[in-house]
Amino acid sequence: DTFMFEGHETTAAGVTYALYCIGLYQDIQERLHEELEAIFQGDDARAVTMDDVRKMKYMECVLKESQRIYPSVPMVGRKTAEDIEHNGFTIPSGSEVHLNFMCLHRRPDSFPNPEVFDPDRFLPENVLKRHPYAYVPFSAGPRNCIGQKFA
């Protein structure tokens, strides 16, 4: 697996899942359309700018929610470099540890009604209510996805 491979396949999967989710929900399509109309004001001939993309707040929520439910990379593995104490258990150094994003992103204590597609979960006021590592589609820490800014 390389940066080139992961960058293409995972991005393609993410876009596919997002379009699938958008296609399922008419109300979400309408909200996205309203957001785009407010940004482009009927001028569908002009090119999209980075400033336009920064204004697409609801689009960002939709993309994050689709990644929450359908992560492009459902699991990552790591090897522990030292013993880790967690909840009264010791994970010995050299152990293989796997983080399952499918399970993590569907925890009801972090995401009530986790099977429901709800982009509003990612509005700023709702994000503040969650642990910062409750949603990590690109992993986290020093070994996170090097391509997350491209995705």
N, C-alpha and C positions, 0 to 999 in steps of 0.2 A: 504494500500500500504506500503510495506516494502522495505528495501534495497535489500533483496534477490529477491523479486518479480520484482522490477523495474530493477535490474541488469540483470536479465535473459531475460525478455520480451523486454525491450528496446534495449538491445544489439542484440538480435535475429532480431528484426525489422530493426535495423540499418544495419546489415550485409546483410539482404535480399534486402533492398533498394539499397545498394551499388552494390551488384551483379547484380541487375536488370539494374542499370545505366551502369555498365561496359559492360553488355551484349548487350546493345542497340548501343554502339558506337565503331566501329571497330578501329578507330584512337586512341581512349583512351586505348583500349586493347593493341594495338601495342606499345604505349608509356610505358604502365605498363610493358609489356614484356621486352622491352629494358632496363628499369630501373632494373628489376629483373636479367636480364642477366648480366648487369654490376656489380651487387652486388655478384651474385653467380658464375659467370664465368663458366657456364656449369656444375657445381658440384651440381646436384639436389639430391644427397644422404646426404649431410650434414645438420645438424639441423640449424634452424634459430636462430640467437642470437639477443640480444637487440641491439648490435652494427649494425647488419643488418637492424633491424627495424628503427633505427635512420637515416639510409641512404635512406630510402624509402620516399623521399620528394614528388615525384609526387603522390605516393599512398596516402599520407596524404592529398594532395589537392583533390584527387578524393573522399576520404571519407568525407571530410568537405563539398564538393559541394553536395554530395548525402544527407548529413544531412541538408544542407540549403534548398534543394528542398523538401525533404521528412523527416522532423524531426520525430524522434521516439516518442517524446512527443510534440504534436503540440501546447500545451497551458499550462500555469501555472497560478494559482491564488494566490493572497496575500490579506491581510487585512491591511489597512493603520493604522499606530500607532499614527499618528498626521496629522493635516491638511496639504495638499500639494497644493502649488500654481503652476499652469502650464499653460502657454499661456493665462493668464487672467482668468482662471477658478480655482475654489477652489474644491479640492477633500477632503471631510470632513474625519476626523479621524474615523476609524471603517468601512470605505467603502471597499467593495470587489472590487479588481482591477484584471483584467485578462490580461496577456501578451500573445498575439497570435503570436507564432513563424512563423506560415505559412504566415501571413501577413508581419511581420517584415522582414523576410528573402527574401521577394519578392518585396521589395520597390525598384522601379527603380532608385531613387536617390542614393541608396547604392549599388545596383546591376543592372547595365544597362542590358537590355534584360533579365529580371529575370527568364523567363520561359526556357531559353536556358541553357543546362547543360554545364558549362564551368569551369573545375577544375583550370584553370589558374587564376581565381579570387583569389585563395588562395596562389599564389606565394607571397613571402615576399614583393616585391615592390608594389604589388596591395593591399595587406592587409593594408599597411601604409596609403593608400589613403582614407580609410573608418574610420568612427567613431568606437571606440573600442566596443561599444555595438550594432553595426549593425548586428552582428552575435553572437548569444548566445544560441547555441543548448542545453546547460546544465544550462541555466539561468545564473545569475551573482550575485555577492555580497555575503554577509554572509549566505544567504539561498540558495545558488546554489546547484546543484546536488552533493551529497556526493560520487557518484560512477563514476564521469567523468574520473578519472584516470584509471578506470578499463574498460571503454567502448571501 
